[in-house]
Amino acid sequence: MLDRVLSSETFRRSERARSLLAYLVARQQSGEAEKLKGYAIAVDVFGKDAEFDASTDALVRVQAGRLRELLNHYYELEGKADPIRIAVPRGSYVPAYELVATGAGVAASGDALGKPAAAEPAQPVLPQAPQSSGAIAKAAESLWPKRAAAVGQVRLLWGALALVAVLFALFVHRTLPLGDRAVAAAPTETTAPAGSPRSDALPTIRIVTRGDDPAVAGVARHFRAALSGFDTLEMMGGEYAANGAASASEPTGFVLAIASAGTPGAVSIDLQSMGSGKVLLNRLLSSAQTSHDTVEDEVASIATSVAPVTGVIYGYLEQRGLKSTLVDCLTLSDAYYTDQTPARHAQAYKCLEKLVAAGFKSSLIYSELAGLQIEARTDHYAYPPAPSEEQAMMFAREAVRLDPTSPYAHRAMGFLYSRRGDTTEAGRWMGKAYELNTYDLSMAASYGYALVYAADYARGAAILQRAVDASSGHPTWWDYTLFMARFMLDDMDAASRATDALLKPSKFHYLAARLVAAHWRGDRQTQASLVNELAMTYPKFVADPGATMRKANYPAALTEKLVGALRNAGLNGSS
């Protein structure tokens, strides 16, 4: 049954969860259940180095929790009729197996049968096509080939389990009315016309490696963990023969090739379109950059430049006219946040709204609608009619329900709570989003933002600084939030440097930050120019900057200190 789980819609976008589940099953089936500890999992699955400390680093616990959530989600929907269920009980990393039967359940731990089931018995299930006796072992073996020899030792056990499952399926099948059998057998998937992406299709990406340098395998592990955390891509597993030839059948597919670069530890990285063969990105990482101290930030920088809506892949799809409806809607939503006009907002909202009306179930769709709904309410847009905080929260909750491990859905919830002024809940949701994908620098920046607004300036500054330093390009609000954190930590040298990026657009809070920095540097000419620009363009802010900051839910101490700094810099009317 493992191959069914790993190839499901629930698991297809989470390479981390796929790898973790396959690893846990493979080690258990090879008789090494006692070795399933946090340290071994961190090193073998997530590429951590020998200095990893499971007692202080929650990576494995977080990913195990995410795996449990995905398994629960899978068995509630796609796997509802599976005769054998896989679970990872809390407090352990050793998988357990439940044989689902009418009125009773039997648990198998891999070494014994007949123990009481760990969970409540499931309801009777519809018949499933029988799996081969080695289905679970083979699926794990395909992802962890080193375990292949040991896996064969336990196939007899799985043969017995599969036989019981088949006999039970036959029993249920014979007791079903003919009409129900026809429904159970009816196909449920539809396909788009050849050559055109489905309306809800996302670009796909595969990772291939070339060369036997350990650095290649290490960098590939980090990229698998990174890219599987981006909801904007579909991470594809399995082998792929990357021979450089274009594939017209996959116009929205991409390959990330990681290869040895000639010297030990050096690695080359190429992102190539499968449709055209065009190389969209090329990077060369030195041995210093692939070391355990720096490789995570290097991978984060590249992944963040490739995978989001603002990244290289979506830019290529835009250029070639290869966008699906979902990709087009996501692009329109991003365009609104770049240039916030009512027309752009309505265009993005209506695009996403059509997908919902067509019945598409995507966490991304509802995450975007949640943000756009609250923007409409805050900025009093004419569309949608009567926007409300309650409707925005409904969208965000639906996003989390559809994908309980989506960083984007958790960030949407955090964004709504930050707009409410609930810094505790905003920090909790943003923190979860960051934990779900620490390689996504935009998630890091969002979490840093939440920490700063919760007056946790030290942690906020550290996370924001990492995001700013690792990114090749980023929104200016990262720099502004970093300015606030450094300003409150009395690190005016770093705060001043952060304002260098705030030249455009000329928003009042950017101008105010630059004014504070110019005054600290002693740049009187710039200081006078900024005072005049603020007075002419934003007289209401100049009259009472404190009121504006309080309305924006700035922490009280930050508001007081900024107002004082603006008064000292010559902004008349500060209070």
N, C-alpha and C positions, 0 to 999 in steps of 0.2 A: 504493500500500500504506500510505501514511502515515495515511489516515483510519482504516484497520483498527487500526493501532497506537494511535492517539490515543483511539479509542473502546473499547479493550480493558479488561477487568477490571483488568489490571496497572496501567494508566495512569490509570484513571478517578478515583482519589483523589489524584492528584498534579498539581495545576494548574501548579505550577512546572515539572515535567518536561515536561508537555504543551506549555506555552508555549515552553520552551527548544528542544525538538525542532522544533516548527513554525517557530520563528524561524531556526534553523540551516539547515533545508531551504529556506525561502523566500529567504533571502539568498544561499545558494549557487545556487539556480536562477535568481536574477535577475542572476547574473554578479558577485556581490560576495563571493566566498569569501575573497578576501584581506583583507576587512574583519572577518572573524570573529575578533576579538581579545577578550581578557578585559574591557577597558574598555568597548567598545561593547556587549557582552552585558550587563554589569552595569547600564548606563544604560538600554538599550532594553527589556530583559526584566524586570529586577529593580528598576527604579525608583531606582537609585542616582543621586546628584547628580554634578556635574562634578568634584568633588574626590575621587572614588573612585580609590584606588590599588590596582591589581591585584597589585602586587608585595608588598603587606603585608596585603591583605584576601583571604582564600581563598574568598570566597563563590562565585565562578564555578567555581573548580576543584572545590569540594565538590559543587555542583549538577551539574557535568558528570560527576563520578564517580557520583553518584546516578543520572543518566540512563543511563550505561553499564550499571549494575547492573540497572535496570529493563528495558532492552533485552535483556540476557542472560536475565533472568527470563522476559520475554515470549516469546522465541524458544525457550526450553526447554519452555514449556507451550502457551499459546494460539496462538502464532505458529509452532509447530513445522512446520507444513505450508505456510507462506508461501513462494511461489516467489522473491520478492525480499526481501532483508533489509537493514535500515538499521543502520549502525554509526557510532559516533563514536570513531575511533581515539585511543588515548592519545597525549598530546603535541600534539593538534590539536583544533580545534572544527569542522573541516570534515567533514560527513557523507560516508561511503562506502557503496556499495551492492553487495551480493553477489547474483548470480543463482545460485540453488541448482539444481544439475542432478546427474544420476546420475554419480558418479565424478569430477566435475570442477566447479570453480566459476569464475565469471567476475566480476571486480569492475568496477564503473562508478563513477567519481568525479564524474560530472556533466559532465565535459568530454571524456571518452574512454572507449572500450570496449576490452576485450581484454587489459587488464593482468592479471597473476597475482592471484588472490584473496588478500586480506589474511589471511583465516582458513582453517582447514582445511575442505575441502569437506564440506557437510552430507550426511546420509543421504538416500536417495530419499524423496520426499514424496508424500502423497496429493493428488489433484487439488483445486484450489480454484476457486470461481466466478471467472471472469475479471474483472479490474478495468478500468475505463476507462483510456484511455491517459494521461489527465491526473490520475489519482487522487492521486498524491503532491503534485503542484503545486496541485491544487484544495484539498486539505486544509490545506496551508500557507497558501494564499491566503485561506481562510475566517478564519484567525486573524490574518493579517497582510495586510489588504486593500491597503495601500499598495504592495505588491509585485505587484499583480495584472497590470499591464501587462507587466512584465519576465518574469513567469512564462511567458507565452505563447510567448516566444522559444525555449524549450527543450522544448516539448511533443512535438516530433518525436522527440527522443531517447527520451522515455518511451513513445512509441508503439512504437518498435522494441523496447524492453525488454518491454513488455506483450505484444507479439506473440510474442516468444520464450517468455515464461512460459506463454501460452495454448497454444502448440504443444506445449510440454513436458508441460503438464497433460493435454492430450488423449492424448499418447503413453502416459503413466502410466496414465490411466484405462482405455485399451483393453487394457493388459496386466494389469489387476487382475481377479481372479475376480469373478463376479457377486456373490457373498456379501460380499466386501470392499467393493464399490461400495455395496451397501445399507447397510452399517455406516457408511461415510463420509458418506452422505447423511442418516442418521437424525438427527432433532433431539435435542439434548442438554440443553436448558433446560426447566425447568418453571416454571409460574406459580402464584402464590397465588390464592386466591379473590378475586374483585373486592371492593374496599373494605377489605381487610385487608392489612397489611404482611406481607411474607415474614418467616419466623422469623429470618433473619439480616439483615433490612433495617436500615439506619441512616438517620437523618434526612438529607434532602438540602437543599442551599442553593445559591442562584443569586445572582449579583451583577448589579445593573442600575445604570446611571448616567444622570443627567439633568443637562443643562447643559453648556456648552462651556468652563467655567472650568478651566484646567490643573490646579488643585488637585483637582478631582473625579477626573480621570484618574489623578493621582498617588496619591490615597488609595485608589482602586480597585485600582491595581497592588499596593499594600501588602496590602490585604485578600485579594486572590487568592493572594498568596504565603503569607499567614498562615493562612487557612482551609484551604488545600490540605494543610497540614502536620498537621492534626488528624485522627487516625485515627477519631475518633468521629463524623465527618460525611462525607457524600459530596458533593464539590464538583462541581456541574454546569456544563458549558460551554454555549456557544450562546446565541442570542438568546432573550429572554423579554419578552413584552409585559405589563409590570406596569401594569395599568389600575385596580388597586384591587379588582377583583372576586375573590371567593373561588373556589377551585377544589376541588370536592368530590373530584375524582379524585386529588388530591395532599394528603391530610390530614397527612402528615408531611414536607411540603415547605415551605421557607422562602425568603424573598427578602430580601436586604440591599440596600436602595436608597440610593445615594449621589448627592446632588444639590447644586447651588449653593444657597447660603443667603442670597443678596441682596447681600452685600458681597464684593469680590474676595478670594479665598483662603479664605473661610468655607465650610464644608461641613456639610450635615445628613446624618445617618445614621439610617435606620429599618430595623428588623428586623420583618418581617411574616409571619404564618402564611398560607400559600397555601390551607390548608383552611378557615379561618374568617375570614380577612381581618384578624384582630386584630393590632395593632401591639404587639410585645413589648418593644421597646427603641427609644428615641429619644435621639440625641446630637447636639449642635451643637459643631463644632470651629471655633475662631477661626482667623484667618490665621496667628497665631503658633503654634497647635497643629498646623497642616498644613505648617509649614516643614520643611525637610529635617533640621533639628536635633532636632525633637521628634516628627515624625509616626510614626516607627517605634514609639516607646513608647506613643503614643496608640492606635495600631491594636492593639498587643499587649495593652493593657489591655482594650479592647473585645472582641477575639477571645477572650481568656481568660475573659471573663465570659459569653460566648455559647456557645462550642463544646464544652467538656469535659462530662463527665457531671454535674459540679456546676453547669453553666451554665444560662442562660435557656432554651435550646431543650429540654434534657432535662427541666427543671422543668415546662415547658408540656406536653410529652408525658405526663408523670406525672399532671398535673392533669386532662388530658382523656382519660386512659385509652387513649392511642394508641401504647403501647409495643409493639414487636416483642419476641420472646423474647430476642434478643440485647441489645436496649436494656434490657429488664427485668433480665437477668443483670448487665449493667454497673452498673445502678443499685443492685442488691443488693450488689455487690462494694464500691461506694463507700460504701454505708451501713455495711458492716462496718468500714471504716477510720475512719469517724466514731465508731462505737460498737463497740469490739472485744470482742464476746462470742462464746462458742462457737456459740450458736444462729444468730447472724447469719452467722458464718463458714460453717457447714454449709449454710445456705440458699443463699448465693452460690456455693459450690463445687459443690453438686449441680445448680444451674441451669446452670452452664457445662459441667459434666460431661455433661449430657443433650444439649447441642449437639454436643459431640465425638462422642458415641455415635450421633447422627443424621447424622454425616458432614460437618458444616459445617467449612469450612476458613477460619478467620479468625485473623489475627495477633493481634487484640485478645483473642480467647478464650484463646489459649495464654499471652499476656502476663499476663493476670489469674490464670490457673491457676498460673503460676510463682510469683507473689507469695503467693497463698493457700496453696500447698503449703509454702513455707518458713515462713509464719506458723503453720501447723498443727504443723510440727516444732518450732519455737521455743517455742510456747506449750502444747505437749502436748495438742492437741485430739484428741477421740475420732474425729473424721472429718476427712479420709479415713483409712482404716486404714494404719498404718505409713508416715506421711509421711517423705520423705527429701530431702536436699539434691540427690541424684542425679536424682530424679524432677523436682524443681523446675528443675534445669538442663536436663533434656530438654525440658520445656515451653518454656523460654525460647529454646532453640536452634530449636525448631520455629517459634516466633513469628518469629524472624529469617529462617528459611528461607522461610516463607510470604510475608513482605514484608521484603526486605533493606533497605528505606529507611524502615521504620516507626520513628519516634521512641519510641513506646511499647515496642516490642520491645527496642530498645537500652537503654531505661531499665530494663526488667525484668532484663536481663543485668547491668547496673551495680548494681542493687539486690541481686542474689544475691551478686555479688563483694564488695559492701560488708558483707554479713552474714558472709561468710567472713573478713573482715579483710584482703582483698587490695585495698589502696587504689589501687595502680597500675592494675589492671584495672578497678576500679570507676570511676576517673576517666576511663579511656579510653572505656568504653562510655557513661557519662553525658555525656561531652564530645561523642561522636558524636550522641547523642540531641538535644543542644542545637543542634548544627550543622544537623541536619535540620529543625529548626523553632525559630529564634531568637525567634519571636513568641509561643511558648507559654511563659508565665511559670512554669508548673509545671515545665517542662523546665529552665528557667534555674535555678530553686530547687534542683532535684535535682542539677544540675551543681555549683552552689555548695556544696551539702552534701558532695558527693564531694571537692571541693577542700579544704574545711575538715578533713575526716577524713584527708586526705593531707598535712595541715599546710601547705597553700598558703593562708594566711589572707588575704593581700592580694587575690589574685584572687577567692577565695571571697566575701570581703566585698563587693567591687565588684559581682559578679553578683547576689548575694542582695539587696543594697541596691536595685539596679535593679528586681528582681522585686517587692520589698516596696513600693517607691514607686509603681510603675506599676499595681499591682493594686488593685481596689476592695474586695476581700476575699480572704483567703488563710488557709491552715492555720497554726496557731500554731508548728509546727515550723520554719517559715521564720524566724520571729522568734528562736526559741531558737538556731538555727544561726548567725544573724547576731550574736546576743549573743556566742557563743563566738569568732567571728572577730574582732569588735571588741575583746573582752576580751584576746585574745592580741596584738592590735596596740596595746594600751595606750590605746585610745580609749574610756575609761570613760564619757564623756558619751553617745556613740552606743550603747555596750553597755547602759547604764542605760535609755535610751529604748526599746531593743528589748524589755526585760523588761516594759514597760507592757502588752504584749499577752498576757502569760503568766498571766492571772488564772484562767482555766479551761482545761482541767481541772487539778485540784491534783495533778499528777504530781511525783515527788520531784525530778527534774532542773529542772522549772520553778520549784519552791519554792527550790531551791538557787541558781538564777540570780537570782531576786528578792532572796534574802538577801544575795548579794554586792553587788547594786546598792544595796540599802537601807543597807548598811554604808558603801559609798562615798559616798552622799548624806548620811550622818549622820542618817538617820531611825531613831532608836533604838527608837521604839515599834513600827514595822513589823518591825524587825530582831528584837526579842524575840519578837514574835508568830510570826514564821516559824520561829525556832529551836524554839519550843514545838510548833508544828504538825509539823515534821519529826521531832522526838523522839517524839511520840505516834503518828504515822502510819507512819513509816518508820524504826523503830529499827535495823534491819539496815544501812540506808544510813548512818545517823548513826554507827554503830559503826565503819564502814570505807568511806567514800565512794570511796576510791581503788580498792578492789577492784571495786566496782560499775562504775566508769568503765573500768577495764581490761577487764572482761568485755564491755563495750559497744564495745570497740575504739577508745576515745578515744586520740589521739596522746599519747605519753608526756609531752611538755612541757606539753600542755594539762591532763592529769590532775594533774601536780605543781603547776601554778600554781593550778588550781581548788581543790585540797585545801588549799593554803596560804591562799587567800582565805577559804574556809569556816572554817578554824581561827581566822583573824583576826576573822571575823564572830561568833564565839562558839559554833560548832558543836562541842561537846565530843565527844571520841572520834575526831576526824578524824585520819587517818593517811595 
